Amino acid sequence: MAKLKTYDASGNMTGATVEVEDRVFSAKGGEHLIYEAVTFHLANRRQGTAKVKERAEVKGGGRKPWRQKGTGRARAGTIRSPLWRGGGVTFGPRPRDYRKKMGVKATRRARIAALSAKCRGEAVFATEAVRPAEPKTRYMADLLKAMNLDSKKVLWLVADNDRNLQLSARNLPYCRTMIASNANVYDIVNSDVVLIEKEAIGPLQEMLLK
């Protein structure tokens, strides 16, 4: 079985390891599923509200600027033509839905592939449960500094949603905490290091191996 190195609650490497499922942390293949999952995630984040006015929607222009013939100028029917300044826009963006769907099994396989890729790069570690007594950004910053991770983007997967831990980490631009079962492929790929609480490893593996 694959093994993860472990940090204690003080940020020190303990020397102990945690055994994890090879089917989750040492799986092969799935690179294209990772690409699809990231593409779908970014597409689903788009609002799709960009819009410009076409010539029929621009105010004004009801009168013909000048007569059709005899002026020596080009024919014009409205000052709101796309050819005119202040006129409508041709083929501009319209409100649309960018959302895409990905099957449940494919999503799980993509998560497994992303975790396995990080594990092969020795960028996945297990941690003891960290539960600050009060929300302190300095506490979290010092903890990550003790781990030598203060210069890397860290994704910290926890077993349950501890408010003090969440508040302590949210002001650090390079650290994000979330419940392990909610981690998506984009968050995993977009991080340099993934930390997983020991208590979260079992439920995460169980969810991914359904």
Secondary structure in CASP SS format (residue, H / E / C, confidence):
PFRMAT SS
TARGET T0000
AUTHOR 0000-0000-0000
METHOD secondary structure of the structure
MODEL  1
M C 1.00
A E 1.00
K E 1.00
L E 1.00
K E 1.00
T E 1.00
Y E 1.00
D C 1.00
A C 1.00
S C 1.00
G C 1.00
N C 1.00
M E 1.00
T E 1.00
G E 1.00
A E 1.00
T E 1.00
V E 1.00
E E 1.00
V E 1.00
E C 1.00
D H 1.00
R H 1.00
V H 1.00
F H 1.00
S C 1.00
A C 1.00
K C 1.00
G C 1.00
G C 1.00
E H 1.00
H H 1.00
L H 1.00
I H 1.00
Y H 1.00
E H 1.00
A H 1.00
V H 1.00
T H 1.00
F H 1.00
H H 1.00
L H 1.00
A H 1.00
N H 1.00
R C 1.00
R C 1.00
Q C 1.00
G C 1.00
T C 1.00
A C 1.00
K C 1.00
V C 1.00
K C 1.00
E C 1.00
R C 1.00
A C 1.00
E C 1.00
V C 1.00
K C 1.00
G C 1.00
G C 1.00
G C 1.00
R C 1.00
K C 1.00
P C 1.00
W C 1.00
R C 1.00
Q C 1.00
K C 1.00
G C 1.00
T C 1.00
G C 1.00
R C 1.00
A C 1.00
R C 1.00
A C 1.00
G C 1.00
T C 1.00
I C 1.00
R C 1.00
S C 1.00
P C 1.00
L C 1.00
W C 1.00
R C 1.00
G C 1.00
G C 1.00
G C 1.00
V C 1.00
T C 1.00
F C 1.00
G C 1.00
P C 1.00
R C 1.00
P C 1.00
R C 1.00
D C 1.00
Y C 1.00
R C 1.00
K C 1.00
K C 1.00
M C 1.00
G C 1.00
V H 1.00
K H 1.00
A H 1.00
T H 1.00
R H 1.00
R H 1.00
A H 1.00
R H 1.00
I H 1.00
A H 1.00
A H 1.00
L H 1.00
S H 1.00
A H 1.00
K H 1.00
C H 1.00
R H 1.00
G C 1.00
E C 1.00
A C 1.00
V E 1.00
F E 1.00
A E 1.00
T E 1.00
E C 1.00
A C 1.00
V C 1.00
R C 1.00
P C 1.00
A C 1.00
E C 1.00
P C 1.00
K C 1.00
T H 1.00
R H 1.00
Y H 1.00
M H 1.00
A H 1.00
D H 1.00
L H 1.00
L H 1.00
K H 1.00
A H 1.00
M C 1.00
N C 1.00
L C 1.00
D C 1.00
S C 1.00
K C 1.00
K C 1.00
V E 1.00
L E 1.00
W E 1.00
L E 1.00
V E 1.00
A C 1.00
D C 1.00
N C 1.00
D C 1.00
R H 1.00
N H 1.00
L H 1.00
Q H 1.00
L H 1.00
S H 1.00
A H 1.00
R C 1.00
N C 1.00
L C 1.00
P C 1.00
Y C 1.00
C E 1.00
R E 1.00
T E 1.00
M E 1.00
I E 1.00
A H 1.00
S H 1.00
N H 1.00
A C 1.00
N C 1.00
V H 1.00
Y H 1.00
D H 1.00
I H 1.00
V H 1.00
N C 1.00
S C 1.00
D C 1.00
V E 1.00
V E 1.00
L E 1.00
I E 1.00
E E 1.00
K H 1.00
E H 1.00
A H 1.00
I H 1.00
G H 1.00
P H 1.00
L H 1.00
Q H 1.00
E H 1.00
M H 1.00
L H 1.00
L C 1.00
K C 1.00
END
